Amino acid sequence: MAMMRQDFDGAEKMMQKGLDLGTPMKEVKGASLLQMGMISMQKGNFKQAESYIRQSIREGLPDKENEAAAYLQMCNIMMNKREFRAAKDFFRKTKACKPTNPEIVKQIKEVEKYISRIPG
């Protein structure tokens, strides 16, 4: 586990360096911020993850798959914070992207089972 953790930290540092240098395309920046948000999620730092993912959505993402991934992560973060209305809102946005990535589709099915039981 320690090894994996170092990889996340290393990856995060590399990406931060890339962002600091400034990337030519907004979508590239959005995608990098999304990756960093995912890394923060893996590390269990939801506050940092939310910050990165919100920035990635603001910057713009290269395609609907990335957009869906970003919204799905935000949905997870909101559920974690017990902000269910926001979670449902992000979930609707996720599905509206109509992602085809098998990993995202699988996660949507998982969340769907859970989110349908949430009041609000």
C-alpha positions as CSV (number, residue, x, y, z in Angstrom):
1,M,0.0,0.0,0.0
2,A,2.8,2.4,0.8
3,M,4.2,1.9,-2.7
4,M,0.9,2.9,-4.3
5,R,0.6,5.9,-2.0
6,Q,4.0,7.2,-3.2
7,D,2.9,6.7,-6.8
8,F,-0.2,8.9,-6.2
9,D,2.0,11.6,-4.5
10,G,4.5,11.5,-7.4
11,A,1.8,11.6,-10.0
12,E,0.1,14.5,-8.2
13,K,3.4,16.5,-8.1
14,M,4.1,15.8,-11.8
15,M,0.6,17.0,-12.7
16,Q,0.9,20.1,-10.5
17,K,4.1,20.9,-12.2
18,G,2.4,20.7,-15.6
19,L,-0.4,22.9,-14.4
20,D,2.1,25.4,-13.0
21,L,3.9,25.6,-16.3
22,G,0.6,26.3,-18.0
23,T,-1.0,24.1,-20.6
24,P,-1.8,25.4,-24.0
25,M,-5.4,24.0,-24.1
26,K,-8.1,24.6,-21.6
27,E,-9.4,21.0,-22.0
28,V,-5.9,19.6,-21.2
29,K,-5.9,21.6,-18.0
30,G,-9.5,20.4,-17.2
31,A,-8.4,16.8,-17.7
32,S,-5.3,17.2,-15.5
33,L,-7.4,18.8,-12.8
34,L,-9.8,15.9,-13.0
35,Q,-7.0,13.4,-12.7
36,M,-5.7,15.2,-9.7
37,G,-9.2,15.1,-8.2
38,M,-9.3,11.4,-8.8
39,I,-6.0,11.0,-7.1
40,S,-7.2,13.0,-4.1
41,M,-10.3,10.8,-4.0
42,Q,-8.0,7.7,-3.9
43,K,-6.1,9.2,-1.1
44,G,-9.4,9.9,0.8
45,N,-9.0,13.7,0.6
46,F,-12.5,14.6,-0.4
47,K,-12.1,18.3,0.3
48,Q,-9.1,18.6,-2.1
49,A,-10.8,16.3,-4.6
50,E,-13.9,18.5,-4.7
51,S,-11.8,21.6,-5.3
52,Y,-9.9,20.0,-8.2
53,I,-13.0,18.5,-9.8
54,R,-15.0,21.7,-9.5
55,Q,-12.0,23.5,-11.2
56,S,-11.9,20.8,-13.9
57,I,-15.6,21.4,-14.7
58,R,-15.0,25.1,-14.9
59,E,-12.0,24.8,-17.2
60,G,-13.9,22.5,-19.5
61,L,-13.2,18.8,-20.3
62,P,-12.2,17.3,-23.6
63,D,-15.2,15.1,-24.1
64,K,-18.5,13.7,-22.7
65,E,-16.7,10.7,-21.1
66,N,-14.5,13.0,-19.0
67,E,-17.4,15.2,-18.2
68,A,-19.4,12.2,-17.0
69,A,-16.5,11.0,-14.9
70,A,-16.2,14.5,-13.3
71,Y,-19.9,14.7,-12.5
72,L,-19.9,11.1,-11.2
73,Q,-17.0,12.0,-8.8
74,M,-18.9,15.1,-7.7
75,C,-22.0,12.9,-7.1
76,N,-19.9,10.6,-4.9
77,I,-18.4,13.5,-3.0
78,M,-21.8,15.0,-2.4
79,M,-23.2,11.7,-1.1
80,N,-20.2,11.5,1.2
81,K,-21.1,15.0,2.5
82,R,-24.8,13.8,2.8
83,E,-25.8,16.6,0.4
84,F,-28.3,14.4,-1.4
85,R,-30.0,17.0,-3.6
86,A,-26.6,18.1,-5.0
87,A,-25.7,14.4,-5.4
88,K,-28.8,13.7,-7.4
89,D,-28.2,16.8,-9.5
90,F,-24.7,15.7,-10.4
91,F,-26.0,12.2,-11.1
92,R,-28.5,13.6,-13.6
93,K,-25.7,15.5,-15.3
94,T,-23.6,12.3,-15.4
95,K,-26.3,10.4,-17.2
96,A,-27.0,13.3,-19.5
97,C,-23.5,12.9,-20.9
98,K,-24.5,9.4,-22.0
99,P,-21.0,7.9,-21.3
100,T,-20.1,4.6,-23.0
101,N,-16.8,3.9,-21.0
102,P,-17.5,0.5,-19.4
103,E,-16.0,1.6,-16.1
104,I,-18.2,4.7,-15.8
105,V,-21.3,2.8,-16.9
106,K,-20.6,0.2,-14.2
107,Q,-20.2,2.9,-11.6
108,I,-23.4,4.6,-12.8
109,K,-25.3,1.3,-12.2
110,E,-23.8,1.0,-8.7
111,V,-24.8,4.6,-7.8
112,E,-28.2,4.2,-9.3
113,K,-29.1,1.3,-6.9
114,Y,-28.2,3.5,-4.0
115,I,-29.4,6.9,-5.2
116,S,-32.9,5.8,-5.9
117,R,-33.4,5.0,-2.2
118,I,-32.3,8.5,-1.1
119,P,-35.1,10.9,-0.1
120,G,-35.3,14.3,-1.7
